[in-house]
Amino acid sequence: MLIFLAKADETIGFGEAILDALFIMVVVFAILIVLMFIIKGVSLYLDRNINKKENKEPVIEVKQSIKENVLNLIEVSEEEAALIMAIVSDQTEIPLEELVFKSIKLIRSENK
């Protein structure tokens, strides 16, 4: 049936050639499907092992004391300080909740 088994001096018909081609395509697709399941299985196995390792690592929590969050305003009103903090948050693209300001001081420049 297969062309590989045919003798060198024999010819095969068109119908038999189509059947041989279809058979070979089915074999190739079957092998590809088996490889797909093998790859998915290995992927699931590795994901589970990675998740187990991540869960074993200790979690370190950072806590700030209330004293660290005190803001000293020196010659600056609360409205000006709020505006400065908003501008810094916007320019650095860091949320305002994550920024810690210790003091805001007005610096006067002398014109010569």
MDAnalysis code that builds the backbone (N, CA, C; Angstrom):
import MDAnalysis as mda
import numpy as np

u = mda.Universe.empty(336, n_residues=112, atom_resindex=np.repeat(np.arange(112), 3), trajectory=True)
u.add_TopologyAttr("name", ["N", "CA", "C"] * 112)
u.add_TopologyAttr("resid", np.arange(1, 113))
u.add_TopologyAttr("resname", ["MET", "LEU", "ILE", "PHE", "LEU", "ALA", "LYS", "ALA", "ASP", "GLU", "THR", "ILE", "GLY", "PHE", "GLY", "GLU", "ALA", "ILE", "LEU", "ASP", "ALA", "LEU", "PHE", "ILE", "MET", "VAL", "VAL", "VAL", "PHE", "ALA", "ILE", "LEU", "ILE", "VAL", "LEU", "MET", "PHE", "ILE", "ILE", "LYS", "GLY", "VAL", "SER", "LEU", "TYR", "LEU", "ASP", "ARG", "ASN", "ILE", "ASN", "LYS", "LYS", "GLU", "ASN", "LYS", "GLU", "PRO", "VAL", "ILE", "GLU", "VAL", "LYS", "GLN", "SER", "ILE", "LYS", "GLU", "ASN", "VAL", "LEU", "ASN", "LEU", "ILE", "GLU", "VAL", "SER", "GLU", "GLU", "GLU", "ALA", "ALA", "LEU", "ILE", "MET", "ALA", "ILE", "VAL", "SER", "ASP", "GLN", "THR", "GLU", "ILE", "PRO", "LEU", "GLU", "GLU", "LEU", "VAL", "PHE", "LYS", "SER", "ILE", "LYS", "LEU", "ILE", "ARG", "SER", "GLU", "ASN", "LYS"])
u.atoms.positions = np.array([
    [0.816, -1.190, 0.000],
    [0.000, 0.000, 0.000],
    [0.859, 1.253, 0.000],
    [1.806, 1.337, 0.905],
    [2.647, 2.529, 0.949],
    [3.634, 2.532, -0.199],
    [3.932, 3.737, -0.662],
    [4.864, 3.886, -1.772],
    [6.244, 3.365, -1.400],
    [6.575, 3.432, -0.086],
    [7.879, 2.974, 0.360],
    [8.027, 1.457, 0.196],
    [6.909, 0.756, 0.224],
    [6.962, -0.690, 0.122],
    [6.851, -1.176, -1.321],
    [6.562, -0.273, -2.227],
    [6.414, -0.653, -3.625],
    [7.778, -1.017, -4.212],
    [7.728, -1.896, -5.141],
    [8.964, -2.279, -5.803],
    [9.400, -1.152, -6.724],
    [10.661, -1.082, -7.027],
    [11.209, 0.014, -7.814],
    [10.637, 0.066, -9.223],
    [10.297, -1.064, -9.788],
    [9.824, -1.054, -11.169],
    [8.294, -0.947, -11.257],
    [7.579, -0.918, -10.137],
    [6.122, -0.823, -10.154],
    [5.687, 0.631, -10.014],
    [4.563, 0.942, -10.606],
    [3.972, 2.270, -10.438],
    [2.678, 2.121, -9.657],
    [2.325, 3.186, -8.953],
    [1.075, 3.143, -8.195],
    [0.092, 4.096, -8.842],
    [-1.173, 3.838, -8.610],
    [-2.195, 4.686, -9.188],
    [-2.416, 5.949, -8.370],
    [-3.232, 6.839, -8.938],
    [-3.521, 8.117, -8.301],
    [-4.242, 7.914, -6.967],
    [-5.191, 7.024, -6.915],
    [-5.955, 6.756, -5.695],
    [-5.075, 6.249, -4.566],
    [-4.171, 5.343, -4.905],
    [-3.277, 4.805, -3.879],
    [-2.309, 5.880, -3.387],
    [-1.879, 6.773, -4.255],
    [-0.992, 7.875, -3.858],
    [-1.711, 8.818, -2.888],
    [-2.987, 9.092, -3.153],
    [-3.783, 9.949, -2.249],
    [-3.915, 9.275, -0.883],
    [-4.197, 7.985, -0.868],
    [-4.325, 7.258, 0.396],
    [-3.008, 7.268, 1.172],
    [-1.899, 7.106, 0.478],
    [-0.596, 7.153, 1.133],
    [-0.348, 8.535, 1.749],
    [-0.673, 9.589, 1.006],
    [-0.477, 10.959, 1.502],
    [-1.351, 11.219, 2.730],
    [-2.601, 10.777, 2.673],
    [-3.504, 10.962, 3.808],
    [-3.005, 10.203, 5.038],
    [-2.538, 8.996, 4.823],
    [-2.017, 8.196, 5.938],
    [-0.822, 8.887, 6.588],
    [0.073, 9.408, 5.788],
    [1.259, 10.083, 6.316],
    [0.864, 11.350, 7.068],
    [-0.120, 12.110, 6.549],
    [-0.576, 13.316, 7.241],
    [-1.204, 12.978, 8.594],
    [-1.971, 11.895, 8.651],
    [-2.578, 11.482, 9.916],
    [-1.495, 11.122, 10.929],
    [-0.472, 10.424, 10.482],
    [0.629, 10.061, 11.381],
    [1.337, 11.312, 11.897],
    [1.605, 12.277, 11.030],
    [2.305, 13.502, 11.440],
    [1.460, 14.268, 12.450],
    [0.141, 14.431, 12.185],
    [-0.721, 15.152, 13.121],
    [-0.835, 14.421, 14.457],
    [-0.863, 13.111, 14.427],
    [-0.923, 12.348, 15.671],
    [0.334, 12.572, 16.503],
    [1.482, 12.591, 15.853],
    [2.736, 12.846, 16.570],
    [2.744, 14.266, 17.140],
    [2.249, 15.249, 16.374],
    [2.186, 16.627, 16.864],
    [1.265, 16.746, 18.076],
    [0.148, 16.043, 18.071],
    [-0.781, 16.074, 19.203],
    [-0.132, 15.451, 20.440],
    [0.577, 14.359, 20.260],
    [1.275, 13.732, 21.388],
    [2.326, 14.691, 21.955],
    [3.078, 15.363, 21.096],
    [4.071, 16.333, 21.553],
    [3.413, 17.493, 22.297],
    [2.244, 17.934, 21.832],
    [1.528, 19.018, 22.498],
    [1.174, 18.627, 23.937],
    [0.674, 17.397, 24.118],
    [0.319, 16.951, 25.466],
    [1.550, 16.800, 26.354],
    [2.646, 16.366, 25.786],
    [3.883, 16.248, 26.564],
    [4.346, 17.624, 27.030],
    [4.317, 18.611, 26.141],
    [4.749, 19.965, 26.493],
    [3.832, 20.567, 27.553],
    [2.513, 20.380, 27.413],
    [1.572, 20.895, 28.410],
    [1.783, 20.234, 29.763],
    [2.046, 18.942, 29.760],
    [2.288, 18.231, 31.012],
    [3.531, 18.733, 31.718],
    [4.608, 18.920, 30.978],
    [5.849, 19.429, 31.572],
    [5.637, 20.851, 32.091],
    [4.901, 21.664, 31.351],
    [4.621, 23.037, 31.760],
    [3.835, 23.064, 33.074],
    [2.812, 22.242, 33.200],
    [2.033, 22.178, 34.442],
    [2.890, 21.711, 35.605],
    [3.729, 20.715, 35.363],
    [4.615, 20.192, 36.408],
    [5.566, 21.283, 36.913],
    [6.164, 22.029, 35.983],
    [7.100, 23.081, 36.368],
    [6.389, 24.224, 37.074],
    [5.190, 24.606, 36.635],
    [4.435, 25.666, 37.297],
    [4.109, 25.300, 38.733],
    [3.734, 24.069, 38.974],
    [3.422, 23.639, 40.337],
    [4.656, 23.689, 41.224],
    [5.799, 23.276, 40.703],
    [7.029, 23.305, 41.496],
    [7.459, 24.732, 41.795],
    [7.304, 25.630, 40.843],
    [7.682, 27.025, 41.054],
    [6.765, 27.650, 42.099],
    [5.459, 27.365, 42.032],
    [4.518, 27.913, 43.006],
    [4.813, 27.394, 44.408],
    [5.219, 26.139, 44.542],
    [5.556, 25.589, 45.852],
    [6.773, 26.300, 46.429],
    [7.771, 26.583, 45.598],
    [8.976, 27.257, 46.065],
    [8.665, 28.693, 46.472],
    [7.785, 29.382, 45.735],
    [7.439, 30.761, 46.055],
    [6.682, 30.843, 47.374],
    [5.863, 29.862, 47.679],
    [5.081, 29.881, 48.904],
    [5.947, 29.648, 50.139],
    [7.109, 29.035, 49.978],
    [7.972, 28.735, 51.113],
    [8.814, 29.927, 51.539],
    [8.961, 30.932, 50.675],
    [9.783, 32.085, 51.013],
    [9.074, 32.937, 52.057],
    [9.789, 33.407, 53.076],
    [9.152, 34.222, 54.108],
    [8.761, 35.600, 53.576],
    [7.682, 36.101, 54.097],
    [7.197, 37.415, 53.701],
    [7.634, 38.417, 54.762],
    [8.295, 39.481, 54.320],
    [8.775, 40.501, 55.242],
    [7.870, 41.711, 55.120],
    [7.273, 42.098, 56.248],
    [6.397, 43.253, 56.257],
    [7.149, 44.451, 56.814],
    [6.985, 45.572, 56.141],
    [7.627, 46.798, 56.578],
    [6.552, 47.668, 57.213],
    [6.780, 48.026, 58.469],
    [5.829, 48.872, 59.189],
    [6.531, 50.170, 59.576],
    [5.818, 51.272, 59.387],
    [6.356, 52.563, 59.773],
    [5.678, 53.009, 61.059],
    [6.447, 53.617, 61.892],
    [5.858, 54.131, 63.126],
    [5.147, 55.441, 62.840],
    [4.299, 55.838, 63.755],
    [3.534, 57.071, 63.582],
    [4.469, 58.274, 63.600],
    [5.547, 58.198, 64.358],
    [6.470, 59.321, 64.456],
    [7.119, 59.650, 63.118],
    [7.322, 58.662, 62.266],
    [7.968, 58.895, 60.976],
    [7.073, 59.666, 60.021],
    [5.775, 59.644, 60.221],
    [4.844, 60.285, 59.307],
    [4.514, 61.724, 59.691],
    [5.259, 62.310, 60.611],
    [5.031, 63.690, 61.017],
    [5.682, 64.600, 59.985],
    [4.918, 65.586, 59.505],
    [5.412, 66.517, 58.494],
    [5.639, 67.869, 59.144],
    [6.861, 68.366, 59.059],
    [7.201, 69.685, 59.603],
    [7.089, 70.719, 58.497],
    [6.259, 71.724, 58.723],
    [6.102, 72.820, 57.762],
    [6.829, 74.038, 58.320],
    [7.783, 74.538, 57.560],
    [8.574, 75.682, 58.001],
    [8.321, 76.828, 57.037],
    [7.607, 77.830, 57.507],
    [7.237, 79.022, 56.740],
    [6.432, 78.681, 55.483],
    [5.628, 77.610, 55.546],
    [4.800, 77.172, 54.422],
    [3.409, 76.855, 54.969],
    [2.373, 77.296, 54.254],
    [1.004, 76.989, 54.683],
    [0.652, 75.557, 54.291],
    [-0.405, 75.029, 54.878],
    [-0.829, 73.657, 54.564],
    [-1.265, 73.526, 53.106],
    [-1.890, 74.573, 52.567],
    [-2.320, 74.540, 51.162],
    [-1.117, 74.472, 50.225],
    [-0.072, 75.254, 50.512],
    [1.135, 75.229, 49.692],
    [1.840, 73.876, 49.801],
    [1.860, 73.316, 51.002],
    [2.491, 72.012, 51.195],
    [1.736, 70.932, 50.420],
    [0.395, 70.998, 50.456],
    [-0.404, 70.020, 49.709],
    [-0.137, 70.142, 48.214],
    [-0.004, 71.368, 47.721],
    [0.287, 71.583, 46.305],
    [1.664, 71.034, 45.931],
    [2.651, 71.261, 46.778],
    [4.009, 70.761, 46.519],
    [4.011, 69.232, 46.495],
    [3.328, 68.609, 47.460],
    [3.287, 67.142, 47.504],
    [2.584, 66.581, 46.273],
    [1.515, 67.248, 45.815],
    [0.803, 66.779, 44.626],
    [1.682, 66.891, 43.383],
    [2.437, 67.968, 43.280],
    [3.325, 68.155, 42.118],
    [4.428, 67.097, 42.117],
    [5.029, 66.834, 43.268],
    [6.085, 65.817, 43.355],
    [5.532, 64.448, 42.982],
    [4.346, 64.128, 43.476],
    [3.725, 62.839, 43.161],
    [3.457, 62.714, 41.664],
    [2.977, 63.801, 41.054],
    [2.660, 63.764, 39.622],
    [3.929, 63.653, 38.773],
    [4.952, 64.418, 39.099],
    [6.174, 64.418, 38.298],
    [6.956, 63.108, 38.419],
    [6.938, 62.495, 39.593],
    [7.679, 61.243, 39.783],
    [6.842, 60.016, 39.450],
    [5.535, 60.213, 39.217],
    [4.589, 59.130, 38.923],
    [4.566, 58.084, 40.038],
    [4.747, 58.558, 41.267],
    [4.644, 57.709, 42.452],
    [3.366, 58.116, 43.169],
    [2.517, 57.160, 43.535],
    [1.280, 57.526, 44.234],
    [1.583, 58.280, 45.533],
    [0.733, 59.240, 45.858],
    [0.937, 60.076, 47.035],
    [0.974, 59.254, 48.314],
    [0.254, 58.129, 48.335],
    [0.233, 57.279, 49.530],
    [1.584, 56.629, 49.789],
    [2.399, 56.478, 48.762],
    [3.696, 55.817, 48.913],
    [4.827, 56.800, 49.225],
    [4.574, 58.087, 49.077],
    [5.595, 59.091, 49.369],
    [5.556, 59.466, 50.839],
    [6.732, 59.726, 51.411],
    [6.834, 60.169, 52.801],
    [7.610, 61.481, 52.801],
    [6.947, 62.556, 53.223],
    [7.581, 63.860, 53.327],
    [7.914, 64.098, 54.793],
    [9.149, 64.466, 55.089],
    [9.550, 64.742, 56.470],
    [9.392, 66.211, 56.813],
    [9.765, 67.080, 55.875],
    [9.584, 68.511, 56.112],
    [9.535, 69.240, 54.785],
    [8.853, 70.389, 54.825],
    [8.803, 71.275, 53.667],
    [9.158, 72.659, 54.191],
    [10.190, 73.250, 53.595],
    [10.702, 74.523, 54.093],
    [10.769, 75.527, 52.949],
    [10.357, 76.740, 53.235],
    [10.448, 77.824, 52.265],
    [11.889, 78.337, 52.250],
    [12.484, 78.394, 51.079],
    [13.836, 78.912, 50.918],
    [13.726, 80.201, 50.122],
    [14.103, 81.288, 50.761],
    [14.008, 82.594, 50.098],
    [15.309, 82.869, 49.343],
    [15.171, 83.337, 48.131],
    [16.356, 83.694, 47.365],
    [16.473, 85.227, 47.369],
    [17.663, 85.717, 47.521],
    [17.889, 87.157, 47.560],
    [18.282, 87.604, 46.173],
    [17.582, 88.638, 45.657],
    [17.910, 89.206, 44.345],
    [19.030, 90.205, 44.517],
    [20.055, 90.096, 43.704],
    [21.197, 90.982, 43.824],
    [21.077, 92.130, 42.891],
])
